[in-house]
Amino acid sequence: MGDCEPALPELRKALDGRVRPHQRFLLERILAHIDFLEASIEAVHKEIEQQLLPFSEAMTLIQSIVGIQQTAAAAILAEIGADMSRFPSAKHLASWAGLCPGNKQSGGKILSGATRSGNPYLRGVLAEVVWAISHTKDNYLSAQYHRLARRRGKQKAVVAVAHSLLVIIYHVLQDKEPYTDLGADYFDKLDIQKVERHHIRRLEQLGYTVTLTPKEAA
């Protein structure tokens, strides 16, 4: 607070003066323009609310997904609609949106991971949602983002999670069921299962029959 005190006299001098008629006129025009813009924005918001009334169920379903708020949900619906019968599968929707990575491969190696052209507006909204999700914790999509970001970089992680997000949106709209999160530990459990399958396969190749029995907690 003390640092601001020496500036007060200077501020008083800056505010001391006369507003001339032409300056008053310009200020009135500026304020009138601001009032006009605020009224226009309010009118647009009300119109959007009216247009979204038939899609209240879809809005609720989409907002059950972590990271998606009302504005993002409305933008997503505006691009893809609520009727998923337009798309034969989630893969078709992702391809239409331009969120399917290129699948050119050679010798099991992906040569190009570039996404195809699609709907840039939808991709932009989904990228913003993914960025919001990346700042949350204790959910599947956040865990997926951070897992991929460590291995492949943030940009590729955003694209991959945006693809997952769109697939989830497809299914919640198609099934008309709210999203059920897989949990932040989903990938940890998946890694354990991969290790188990690897060692079971190796033992079976050596002629053993393997039965796993979980160790009882102490």
PLY file of the C-alpha trace (Angstrom):
ply
format ascii 1.0
element vertex 218
property float x
property float y
property float z
element edge 217
property int vertex1
property int vertex2
end_header
0.00 0.00 0.00
2.90 2.32 0.89
4.40 2.02 -2.59
1.24 3.49 -4.14
1.04 6.56 -1.88
3.72 8.70 -3.66
1.83 8.26 -6.95
-1.44 9.72 -5.61
-0.45 13.36 -6.09
0.57 12.63 -9.67
-2.76 10.91 -10.27
-4.63 13.91 -8.90
-2.74 16.17 -11.30
-3.51 13.86 -14.20
-7.22 13.95 -13.39
-7.29 17.70 -12.87
-8.42 19.50 -16.01
-11.35 20.45 -18.17
-13.39 18.32 -20.52
-14.00 20.37 -23.62
-17.25 20.08 -25.62
-15.72 18.02 -28.42
-14.16 15.68 -25.85
-17.49 15.33 -24.07
-19.14 14.52 -27.42
-16.56 11.81 -28.18
-16.92 10.30 -24.69
-20.69 10.19 -25.11
-20.29 8.41 -28.46
-17.88 5.89 -26.95
-20.21 5.17 -24.02
-23.19 4.87 -26.36
-21.25 2.39 -28.48
-20.36 0.35 -25.42
-24.03 0.31 -24.37
-24.99 -0.82 -27.88
-22.44 -3.65 -27.85
-23.53 -4.84 -24.41
-27.19 -4.83 -25.48
-26.29 -6.74 -28.67
-24.32 -9.34 -26.72
-27.22 -9.80 -24.32
-29.65 -10.24 -27.25
-27.36 -12.85 -28.83
-27.08 -14.74 -25.53
-30.87 -14.85 -25.20
-31.25 -16.08 -28.78
-28.66 -18.82 -28.18
-30.54 -19.91 -25.05
-33.77 -20.14 -27.05
-32.11 -22.13 -29.82
-30.60 -24.55 -27.27
-33.93 -25.37 -25.55
-34.64 -28.40 -27.80
-31.13 -29.68 -27.04
-31.30 -29.51 -23.24
-30.79 -33.27 -22.86
-27.79 -33.27 -25.20
-26.31 -30.27 -23.38
-26.62 -32.07 -20.05
-25.05 -35.23 -21.46
-22.08 -33.42 -22.97
-21.49 -31.43 -19.79
-21.25 -34.68 -17.82
-17.77 -34.99 -19.36
-15.03 -33.39 -17.28
-13.78 -30.08 -18.65
-16.82 -29.27 -20.82
-18.81 -26.25 -19.66
-21.95 -24.70 -21.15
-20.27 -22.52 -23.78
-18.08 -25.36 -25.07
-21.03 -27.78 -25.06
-23.12 -25.35 -27.13
-20.27 -24.85 -29.62
-19.78 -28.61 -29.99
-23.49 -29.19 -30.58
-23.56 -26.38 -33.12
-20.92 -28.24 -35.14
-21.95 -31.91 -34.82
-25.62 -31.76 -33.83
-27.28 -34.11 -31.34
-28.26 -36.90 -33.75
-25.32 -39.29 -34.02
-27.10 -41.45 -36.61
-25.55 -39.06 -39.15
-22.26 -40.81 -38.47
-22.00 -44.61 -38.88
-19.46 -44.76 -36.04
-17.32 -42.68 -33.71
-14.45 -43.25 -36.14
-16.45 -41.60 -38.94
-17.18 -38.59 -36.72
-13.49 -38.26 -35.81
-12.52 -38.50 -39.47
-15.10 -35.86 -40.42
-13.74 -33.57 -37.71
-10.17 -34.12 -38.90
-9.05 -35.80 -35.69
-7.96 -39.13 -37.12
-4.15 -39.25 -37.38
-2.71 -40.33 -40.71
-2.18 -44.07 -40.82
0.67 -44.36 -43.31
2.92 -47.11 -41.95
5.93 -49.15 -43.00
7.40 -52.06 -41.11
5.10 -51.39 -38.19
6.31 -47.81 -37.88
4.03 -44.80 -38.31
5.55 -42.53 -40.95
3.15 -39.64 -40.55
0.93 -38.57 -37.65
-0.56 -35.55 -39.37
-4.30 -35.06 -39.02
-6.50 -34.70 -42.09
-8.43 -31.53 -42.87
-11.82 -31.39 -41.25
-13.77 -29.00 -39.06
-11.32 -26.39 -37.67
-13.96 -24.79 -35.42
-14.75 -28.09 -33.68
-11.06 -28.94 -33.33
-10.41 -25.52 -31.80
-13.13 -25.95 -29.18
-11.96 -29.46 -28.32
-8.36 -28.27 -28.00
-9.47 -25.60 -25.52
-11.38 -28.22 -23.54
-8.35 -30.52 -23.50
-6.19 -27.67 -22.22
-8.70 -27.13 -19.39
-8.73 -30.87 -18.66
-4.92 -30.92 -18.49
-5.17 -28.64 -15.43
-7.50 -31.03 -13.59
-6.64 -34.14 -11.61
-8.09 -37.54 -10.74
-9.74 -38.35 -14.07
-9.02 -40.51 -17.11
-8.63 -37.77 -19.73
-6.19 -35.78 -17.62
-4.15 -38.92 -16.97
-4.15 -39.66 -20.71
-2.98 -36.15 -21.55
-0.05 -36.17 -19.11
0.96 -39.70 -20.07
1.10 -38.75 -23.76
2.65 -35.32 -23.17
5.62 -36.95 -21.43
6.16 -39.39 -24.29
5.15 -37.44 -27.40
4.94 -33.77 -26.48
2.07 -31.48 -25.56
0.84 -30.73 -29.08
0.40 -34.39 -30.03
-1.13 -35.08 -26.63
-3.78 -32.39 -27.23
-4.72 -33.92 -30.60
-4.88 -37.45 -29.17
-7.01 -36.46 -26.18
-9.26 -34.32 -28.40
-9.86 -37.48 -30.46
-10.71 -39.43 -27.29
-12.98 -36.63 -26.16
-14.89 -36.62 -29.45
-15.33 -40.41 -29.28
-16.73 -40.04 -25.76
-19.11 -37.29 -26.92
-20.30 -39.54 -29.74
-21.15 -42.37 -27.35
-22.86 -40.28 -24.66
-25.08 -38.70 -27.34
-25.74 -42.00 -29.11
-26.44 -43.99 -25.92
-28.08 -41.05 -24.11
-26.12 -41.96 -20.98
-23.95 -39.57 -18.92
-20.22 -40.08 -19.06
-18.68 -42.48 -16.55
-15.03 -41.72 -15.91
-12.57 -44.61 -16.07
-10.47 -43.11 -13.29
-7.03 -41.56 -13.05
-5.46 -44.97 -12.32
-6.80 -46.59 -15.51
-3.43 -46.55 -17.27
-1.59 -47.83 -14.20
-3.93 -50.82 -14.12
-3.52 -51.25 -17.86
0.27 -51.37 -17.49
-0.03 -54.06 -14.82
-2.26 -56.13 -17.07
0.23 -55.80 -19.94
3.06 -57.02 -17.71
0.93 -59.93 -16.53
0.02 -60.96 -20.08
3.65 -60.73 -21.19
4.95 -63.02 -18.46
2.05 -65.46 -18.78
2.71 -65.75 -22.51
6.43 -66.34 -21.91
5.75 -69.06 -19.32
3.21 -70.74 -21.59
5.80 -70.77 -24.40
8.07 -72.65 -22.01
5.38 -75.29 -21.44
3.81 -74.07 -18.20
0.13 -73.68 -17.37
-0.25 -70.43 -15.49
-2.93 -69.56 -12.95
-2.70 -66.20 -11.23
-3.77 -65.97 -7.60
-3.79 -62.48 -6.07
-1.69 -62.13 -2.96
-3.80 -61.64 0.14
-3.39 -58.30 1.86
-1.37 -58.51 5.04
0 1
1 2
2 3
3 4
4 5
5 6
6 7
7 8
8 9
9 10
10 11
11 12
12 13
13 14
14 15
15 16
16 17
17 18
18 19
19 20
20 21
21 22
22 23
23 24
24 25
25 26
26 27
27 28
28 29
29 30
30 31
31 32
32 33
33 34
34 35
35 36
36 37
37 38
38 39
39 40
40 41
41 42
42 43
43 44
44 45
45 46
46 47
47 48
48 49
49 50
50 51
51 52
52 53
53 54
54 55
55 56
56 57
57 58
58 59
59 60
60 61
61 62
62 63
63 64
64 65
65 66
66 67
67 68
68 69
69 70
70 71
71 72
72 73
73 74
74 75
75 76
76 77
77 78
78 79
79 80
80 81
81 82
82 83
83 84
84 85
85 86
86 87
87 88
88 89
89 90
90 91
91 92
92 93
93 94
94 95
95 96
96 97
97 98
98 99
99 100
100 101
101 102
102 103
103 104
104 105
105 106
106 107
107 108
108 109
109 110
110 111
111 112
112 113
113 114
114 115
115 116
116 117
117 118
118 119
119 120
120 121
121 122
122 123
123 124
124 125
125 126
126 127
127 128
128 129
129 130
130 131
131 132
132 133
133 134
134 135
135 136
136 137
137 138
138 139
139 140
140 141
141 142
142 143
143 144
144 145
145 146
146 147
147 148
148 149
149 150
150 151
151 152
152 153
153 154
154 155
155 156
156 157
157 158
158 159
159 160
160 161
161 162
162 163
163 164
164 165
165 166
166 167
167 168
168 169
169 170
170 171
171 172
172 173
173 174
174 175
175 176
176 177
177 178
178 179
179 180
180 181
181 182
182 183
183 184
184 185
185 186
186 187
187 188
188 189
189 190
190 191
191 192
192 193
193 194
194 195
195 196
196 197
197 198
198 199
199 200
200 201
201 202
202 203
203 204
204 205
205 206
206 207
207 208
208 209
209 210
210 211
211 212
212 213
213 214
214 215
215 216
216 217
